[in-house]
Amino acid sequence: MAVEDIISWVTTVCTIGVSLIGFEICAKIARKGSPGDISFIPFLIMFISACLWLKYGLLRRVFTVVFVNSVAALLQGMYMCIYYTYSLQRGHLNRMLFFGIVFLLLPLSYIRFYLPDESSAIDFLGRLCCIISIFSYGSPLASVFHVVRTKSTECMSFPLATANFVVALEWFLYGALLKDFYMQMPNMCGVLLCLFQFALFFKYPAKPQPILSIKA
């Protein structure tokens, strides 16, 4: 097998594996009976990102991108359904879902009806996918103020951060082999954002350490 084929298969397996980590988060929600401090935003952003990358893969005719993001979009949709089921703030979720759907449909409609050719569509969608992917990698950092305030990373997932780091690195290498700037740039940013998350885990434990008092 060529190097490109090997990296393609490894990237596919690892990316789908990362998407499956969402089951761990959903199981935590089910055990507690509510989402608690877990944010809905990462699920929504990753769903939108998967749908846009799926369209990009179809335009570029890259099977790996199409297959991986088809699976990812399906899984993220399932996770959002589970989150919605256990949430008590459905009015707020409905608003986020509405704006998320509008955000997804507007660029797809623009590509379909207004851009003159496929090359222009690829460039437009590639730039948009770059922005969304960077937000997707950085979405767990939406809880950073909560982490600093409580001095605990309990609301963040270390396995997810580790898996995202590996996957971002693999997609960067795959993009380099394809000479695709739109694959390389956001995943390089993803590597750096994951490193920042590791710094938070290093500084703040998952649970605050008890303060021991010494009596004289």
C-alpha positions as CSV (number, residue, x, y, z in Angstrom):
1,M,0.0,0.0,0.0
2,A,1.1,3.5,-0.7
3,V,1.9,5.9,2.1
4,E,-1.2,8.0,1.2
5,D,-3.4,4.9,1.5
6,I,-2.0,3.9,4.9
7,I,-2.5,7.4,6.3
8,S,-6.0,7.5,4.8
9,W,-7.0,4.2,6.6
10,V,-5.4,5.2,9.9
11,T,-7.0,8.6,9.8
12,T,-10.4,7.1,9.0
13,V,-10.3,4.6,11.8
14,C,-9.0,7.2,14.4
15,T,-11.5,9.9,13.3
16,I,-14.4,7.5,13.7
17,G,-13.0,6.4,17.0
18,V,-12.9,10.0,18.2
19,S,-16.6,10.4,17.2
20,L,-17.4,7.4,19.2
21,I,-16.0,9.0,22.4
22,G,-19.3,11.0,22.4
23,F,-21.0,7.9,23.7
24,E,-18.9,8.3,26.9
25,I,-20.2,11.8,27.3
26,C,-23.8,10.8,26.6
27,A,-23.5,7.9,29.1
28,K,-22.4,10.5,31.7
29,I,-25.4,12.6,30.9
30,A,-27.7,9.6,31.2
31,R,-26.3,8.6,34.5
32,K,-26.8,12.1,36.0
33,G,-30.2,12.5,34.4
34,S,-29.2,15.9,33.0
35,P,-26.4,17.4,31.0
36,G,-25.1,19.4,34.0
37,D,-22.1,21.5,33.0
38,I,-21.7,19.7,29.7
39,S,-22.1,22.2,26.8
40,F,-24.4,21.5,23.8
41,I,-22.2,23.7,21.6
42,P,-19.4,21.2,20.8
43,F,-22.0,18.7,19.5
44,L,-23.7,21.3,17.3
45,I,-20.4,22.7,15.9
46,M,-19.1,19.2,15.1
47,F,-22.3,18.3,13.4
48,I,-22.2,21.4,11.2
49,S,-18.5,20.8,10.6
50,A,-19.0,17.2,9.5
51,C,-21.8,18.2,7.1
52,L,-19.7,21.0,5.5
53,W,-16.7,18.7,5.2
54,L,-18.9,16.1,3.6
55,K,-19.9,18.5,0.9
56,Y,-16.3,19.6,0.5
57,G,-15.3,15.9,0.1
58,L,-18.0,15.4,-2.6
59,L,-16.8,18.4,-4.5
60,R,-13.1,17.3,-4.3
61,R,-14.1,13.7,-4.9
62,V,-12.0,12.5,-1.9
63,F,-13.7,9.3,-0.7
64,T,-11.9,9.4,2.7
65,V,-13.4,12.8,3.5
66,V,-16.8,11.8,2.3
67,F,-17.0,8.5,4.3
68,V,-15.5,9.8,7.6
69,N,-17.8,12.9,7.7
70,S,-20.9,10.9,6.8
71,V,-20.3,8.7,9.8
72,A,-19.4,11.7,12.0
73,A,-22.6,13.6,11.0
74,L,-24.7,10.6,11.8
75,L,-23.1,10.1,15.2
76,Q,-23.2,13.8,16.2
77,G,-26.9,13.9,15.3
78,M,-27.5,10.9,17.6
79,Y,-25.6,12.7,20.5
80,M,-27.6,15.8,20.0
81,C,-30.8,13.8,20.3
82,I,-29.6,12.2,23.5
83,Y,-28.6,15.6,25.0
84,Y,-32.0,17.1,24.0
85,T,-33.8,14.2,25.6
86,Y,-32.2,14.8,29.0
87,S,-32.1,18.6,28.9
88,L,-34.6,20.8,30.8
89,Q,-33.7,23.9,28.8
90,R,-35.2,22.9,25.5
91,G,-36.2,26.4,24.6
92,H,-32.6,27.5,24.6
93,L,-31.6,24.3,22.7
94,N,-34.3,25.0,20.1
95,R,-32.9,28.4,19.4
96,M,-29.4,27.1,19.1
97,L,-30.6,24.3,16.7
98,F,-32.5,26.9,14.6
99,F,-29.5,29.1,14.2
100,G,-27.3,26.1,13.6
101,I,-29.5,24.8,10.7
102,V,-29.7,28.3,9.2
103,F,-25.9,28.6,9.4
104,L,-25.5,25.2,7.7
105,L,-28.1,25.8,4.9
106,L,-27.0,29.3,3.9
107,P,-23.6,28.4,2.5
108,L,-24.9,25.2,0.9
109,S,-27.6,27.2,-0.8
110,Y,-25.0,29.9,-1.9
111,I,-22.8,27.2,-3.4
112,R,-25.7,25.6,-5.2
113,F,-27.4,28.6,-6.7
114,Y,-24.9,31.5,-6.8
115,L,-21.3,30.4,-7.4
116,P,-20.4,30.1,-11.1
117,D,-18.3,27.0,-11.1
118,E,-17.1,24.1,-9.0
119,S,-13.6,25.6,-8.4
120,S,-15.2,28.7,-6.8
121,A,-17.4,26.4,-4.7
122,I,-14.4,24.4,-3.5
123,D,-12.5,27.6,-2.5
124,F,-15.5,29.1,-0.7
125,L,-16.4,25.9,1.1
126,G,-12.7,25.2,1.9
127,R,-12.3,28.5,3.7
128,L,-15.5,28.1,5.6
129,C,-14.6,24.5,6.6
130,C,-11.2,25.8,7.9
131,I,-13.0,28.3,10.2
132,I,-15.6,25.8,11.4
133,S,-12.9,23.1,12.1
134,I,-10.9,25.6,14.2
135,F,-14.0,26.4,16.3
136,S,-14.7,22.6,16.5
137,Y,-11.3,21.8,17.9
138,G,-11.5,24.8,20.3
139,S,-15.1,24.2,21.3
140,P,-14.2,22.4,24.6
141,L,-12.5,25.6,25.6
142,A,-16.0,27.2,25.9
143,S,-15.7,25.9,29.5
144,V,-12.4,27.5,30.2
145,F,-13.8,30.3,32.4
146,H,-15.6,27.6,34.4
147,V,-12.4,25.6,34.7
148,V,-10.4,28.6,36.0
149,R,-13.2,29.6,38.4
150,T,-13.6,26.1,39.9
151,K,-9.9,25.1,39.4
152,S,-11.2,21.8,38.0
153,T,-11.3,20.3,34.5
154,E,-14.1,17.9,35.5
155,C,-16.4,19.4,32.8
156,M,-13.7,18.6,30.1
157,S,-12.8,15.2,28.6
158,F,-9.1,14.3,28.6
159,P,-9.6,11.3,26.3
160,L,-11.4,13.5,23.8
161,A,-8.6,16.1,23.9
162,T,-6.0,13.3,23.4
163,A,-7.9,11.8,20.5
164,N,-8.5,15.2,18.9
165,F,-4.8,15.8,19.0
166,V,-3.9,12.5,17.3
167,V,-6.6,13.0,14.6
168,A,-5.7,16.6,13.9
169,L,-2.1,15.5,13.4
170,E,-3.1,12.7,11.1
171,W,-5.4,15.0,9.0
172,F,-2.6,17.5,8.7
173,L,-0.3,14.8,7.3
174,Y,-3.0,13.5,5.0
175,G,-3.7,17.1,3.7
176,A,0.0,17.6,3.1
177,L,0.1,14.4,1.0
178,L,-2.9,15.7,-1.0
179,K,-1.4,19.2,-1.1
180,D,-4.7,20.5,0.2
181,F,-4.2,23.7,2.1
182,Y,-7.8,23.6,3.5
183,M,-7.1,20.3,5.2
184,Q,-3.7,21.3,6.5
185,M,-4.3,24.7,8.0
186,P,-7.2,24.0,10.4
187,N,-5.7,20.8,11.6
188,M,-2.4,22.5,12.5
189,C,-4.5,24.9,14.5
190,G,-6.2,21.9,16.0
191,V,-2.9,20.5,17.2
192,L,-2.1,23.8,19.0
193,L,-5.5,24.1,20.6
194,C,-5.3,20.6,21.9
195,L,-1.9,21.4,23.4
196,F,-3.5,24.3,25.2
197,Q,-6.2,21.9,26.6
198,F,-3.4,19.6,27.9
199,A,-1.9,22.6,29.7
200,L,-5.3,23.1,31.4
201,F,-5.4,19.4,32.5
202,F,-1.9,19.7,33.8
203,K,-2.6,22.9,35.8
204,Y,-6.1,21.9,37.1
205,P,-7.0,18.4,38.2
206,A,-10.3,16.8,37.2
207,K,-11.4,17.2,40.8
208,P,-10.1,19.9,43.2
209,Q,-7.6,18.5,45.7
210,P,-8.9,18.8,49.3
211,I,-7.1,21.3,51.5
212,L,-5.6,19.6,54.5
213,S,-5.5,21.7,57.6
214,I,-2.9,20.9,60.3
215,K,-4.1,21.5,63.8
216,A,-1.5,22.4,66.4
